[in-house]
Amino acid sequence: MWDWNPERIVDYLRYQKNDEELLADCDVETYCSSGPGGQNVNRRETAVRLRHRPSGVVVTCQRERSQFRNKQIALAQLRRKLQLLNRKRRRRIPTVMPVGVRETILERKRRQSLKKSLRRRPDIRE
């Protein structure tokens, strides 16, 4: 989902509880949202876009009719994304195909090859 880049890792624990600190590190942009909401949505800038400067993560929200509520939802989304960015990836353990399975696959391939070779036109030179 996210491209893991060590430069984008942010101290997530710093933002866990405090909205003000998180907002201080963000560029907040408001704009007119689209969709349902009537005249209120058409006339007011209710949609919110948050850009987290240290990590470069961008979150938008235009779900609600009020800018305040959209900002709260966007902050929650940003927290979730920062949490995902800080999660360590598990090391992949390479799997080894069991000998019996490998033999079964090769036997199936041999049978299939024989079946196809029997369907070919006979060689007239022989």
Summary of the structure (lengths in Angstrom):
residues: 126
radius of gyration: 28.4
end to end distance: 59.0
largest distance: 86.4
contacts: 271
relative contact order: 0.13
helix: 48%
strand: 13%
